[in-house]
Amino acid sequence: MGSKIKVALIGAGAFGVKHLDGIKNIADVEVVSVIGRELDNTKEVAKRYGIAHAGTDLQDSLALKELDAVILCTPTQMHAAHTVDLFAYQTGGTIVAANALQGPIHPTLGIAMDMSIQLKSSTGAICTLSLSFNNDGPIGTFFRYICDSGTYIARYDDLVDGKEAKIDVSKVDVSMNGIELQDREFFAAIREGREPNASVSMVLPCYRTLHQLEQQLARGA
């Protein structure tokens, strides 16, 4: 690996662009290839961020000799297929039970207006996730986290507890951009010769659970 980490970004949509914005702030990292579903849009993204290679085939990126790392930003249902192309892997999961329910599908967006997911881990811990686009406000207005240490509500860059007391997170890390922080850890792990927290083997159990839930929802449709 040279002085710069050369990375390919697979997925030129909204999340891909968020990664590109974060990577701009990380020293000694260069995006050398971007792959997307639509060539014209992918070329436009590549031009905007000064990326030399743009295409629609993952194999074209993998053929680049200088490539050190790959970031997957494709839709969730495509992660598994791309992962098979990228790595040989073997790992296990910790989710022992998973269930999902969804409500009516939005006629234009094609996504469920309401969804509920329940998970149980091998430790006995329960995770419940409820999503709704019927809230009074823009999509993604806020998130509520209830755990054994308290209740927290996140509104964009603001975090409060269950009693609306503001929690100062300004000094938590070098950035308030979660995607940028994930990318920083990813590239730091590569330089340090350790496994990144967001490596394929680390997140594969999540992909398997998402696939299981997607199949469950499809059967109930």
C-alpha positions in Angstrom: 0.0 0.0 0.0 1.4 3.4 -1.0 1.3 6.7 1.0 -2.3 7.1 0.1 -5.1 4.6 0.7 -6.8 4.1 -2.7 -10.5 3.3 -2.3 -13.4 2.4 -4.6 -16.9 3.5 -3.7 -19.6 1.2 -4.8 -22.9 3.1 -5.0 -23.2 6.7 -6.3 -26.5 7.5 -4.6 -27.3 9.7 -1.6 -25.3 7.6 0.9 -22.4 7.3 -1.5 -22.2 11.1 -1.7 -22.2 11.3 2.1 -19.2 9.0 2.2 -17.4 11.1 -0.4 -18.1 14.3 1.6 -16.7 12.6 4.7 -13.6 11.2 2.9 -12.7 14.7 1.7 -11.9 15.5 5.3 -9.6 12.5 5.8 -6.0 12.9 5.0 -4.1 10.5 2.7 -7.2 8.8 1.3 -8.0 8.9 -2.4 -11.2 7.7 -4.1 -10.0 6.2 -7.4 -13.2 4.7 -8.6 -16.9 5.1 -8.2 -19.5 2.5 -9.4 -23.2 3.2 -9.8 -26.3 1.8 -11.5 -26.7 4.7 -14.0 -23.6 5.6 -15.9 -24.4 9.3 -16.6 -25.2 10.0 -13.0 -22.1 8.1 -11.9 -19.9 10.1 -14.2 -21.4 13.3 -12.9 -20.6 12.3 -9.3 -17.0 11.3 -10.4 -16.5 14.6 -12.1 -17.8 16.6 -9.1 -15.4 14.8 -6.7 -12.4 14.5 -9.1 -12.5 10.7 -9.3 -10.6 9.3 -12.3 -12.7 6.2 -12.9 -16.5 5.8 -13.1 -18.6 2.8 -14.3 -21.5 0.5 -13.6 -19.6 -2.8 -13.1 -18.0 -3.7 -9.8 -15.4 -5.9 -11.6 -14.0 -2.8 -13.3 -13.1 -1.4 -9.9 -11.6 -4.6 -8.7 -9.4 -4.8 -11.7 -7.6 -1.6 -10.7 -4.1 -2.6 -9.5 -3.7 0.3 -7.1 -7.0 -0.5 -5.2 -6.5 -0.9 -1.4 -10.1 -0.9 -0.1 -13.8 -0.9 -1.1 -16.7 0.9 0.5 -20.2 -0.5 -0.2 -23.0 2.1 -0.4 -25.4 0.1 -2.5 -29.0 -0.6 -1.5 -29.3 -3.1 1.4 -30.7 -5.9 -0.9 -27.6 -5.7 -3.1 -25.0 -5.9 -0.3 -24.8 -9.7 -0.1 -24.2 -10.2 -3.8 -21.5 -7.6 -3.9 -19.9 -9.1 -0.7 -19.6 -12.4 -2.4 -17.8 -10.7 -5.3 -15.4 -9.0 -2.9 -14.5 -11.5 -0.2 -14.4 -15.1 0.8 -15.8 -15.1 4.3 -17.0 -17.2 7.2 -18.6 -15.9 10.4 -21.5 -16.3 12.8 -24.3 -14.2 14.1 -25.6 -13.2 17.5 -29.3 -12.6 16.7 -31.4 -15.6 17.8 -34.8 -14.3 16.9 -36.1 -11.6 14.5 -39.6 -10.5 13.4 -40.9 -7.7 11.2 -44.3 -6.2 10.4 -45.1 -3.5 7.9 -48.1 -1.4 7.1 -49.5 0.0 3.8 -47.1 0.8 1.0 -46.7 4.4 -0.1 -48.2 4.7 -3.6 -45.3 6.8 -4.9 -42.3 6.0 -2.8 -43.0 2.2 -2.8 -41.9 1.9 0.8 -43.9 1.0 3.9 -45.4 3.9 5.7 -45.0 2.1 9.0 -42.7 -0.7 10.1 -41.9 -2.5 13.3 -38.8 -4.8 13.9 -38.2 -6.9 17.0 -34.8 -8.6 17.6 -33.6 -10.9 20.4 -29.8 -11.5 20.9 -28.1 -14.6 22.3 -27.6 -12.6 25.6 -31.4 -12.3 26.0 -31.4 -8.5 25.2 -34.4 -7.2 23.2 -34.3 -4.6 20.5 -37.5 -3.0 19.2 -37.4 -0.6 16.2 -40.4 1.3 15.0 -40.4 3.5 11.9 -43.2 5.7 10.7 -43.4 8.3 7.9 -46.7 9.6 9.3 -45.0 11.8 11.9 -45.7 15.6 11.8 -42.5 16.8 10.1 -39.9 15.9 7.4 -38.8 12.3 7.0 -36.1 11.5 9.6 -37.0 14.4 11.9 -35.9 12.6 15.1 -35.0 9.3 16.6 -35.8 8.0 20.1 -33.5 5.5 21.8 -34.6 3.6 24.9 -32.0 1.5 26.6 -30.9 0.3 30.0 -29.1 3.5 30.7 -31.9 5.9 29.8 -34.0 7.4 27.1 -32.4 9.6 24.4 -33.9 11.7 21.6 -31.7 12.7 18.6 -32.9 15.6 16.4 -30.4 16.2 13.6 -27.3 17.3 15.5 -29.0 17.8 18.9 -29.3 15.1 21.6 -31.5 15.3 24.7 -32.5 12.9 27.3 -36.0 11.7 28.1 -36.7 14.9 30.1 -35.5 17.1 27.3 -32.3 18.0 29.0 -29.6 18.8 26.4 -26.6 16.5 26.2 -23.3 18.1 25.1 -21.8 16.0 22.4 -19.6 18.7 20.8 -16.4 17.2 22.2 -17.2 13.5 21.5 -15.0 13.2 18.4 -13.3 15.1 15.7 -16.5 15.3 13.7 -20.3 15.2 14.2 -20.7 13.4 10.9 -21.3 9.7 11.7 -20.4 8.5 8.2 -17.2 10.5 8.3 -16.3 8.9 11.7 -17.1 5.4 10.3 -14.8 6.1 7.3 -12.0 7.4 9.6 -12.1 4.2 11.7 -12.1 2.1 8.5 -9.0 3.7 7.0 -7.2 3.8 10.4 -7.8 0.1 10.8 -6.3 -0.5 7.4 -3.2 1.5 8.3 -2.9 -0.3 11.6 -3.3 -3.8 10.2 -6.4 -4.6 12.2 -10.0 -5.5 11.2 -12.3 -2.4 10.8 -15.4 -2.2 12.8 -17.4 -2.0 9.6 -15.7 -4.9 7.8 -17.7 -7.5 5.9 -17.2 -10.2 8.6 -18.4 -7.7 11.3 -21.6 -6.7 9.5 -22.5 -9.9 7.7 -24.7 -11.1 10.6 -26.7 -7.9 10.2 -27.0 -8.5 6.4 -28.3 -12.1 7.1 -30.8 -10.8 9.6 -32.0 -8.1 7.2 -32.4 -10.7 4.5 -34.4 -12.9 6.8 -36.7 -10.0 7.7 -37.1 -9.0 4.0 -38.2 -12.6 3.2 -40.6 -12.6 6.1 -42.2 -9.3 4.9 -42.4 -10.7 1.3 -44.3 -13.7 2.5 -46.7 -11.6 4.5 -47.4 -9.2 1.6 
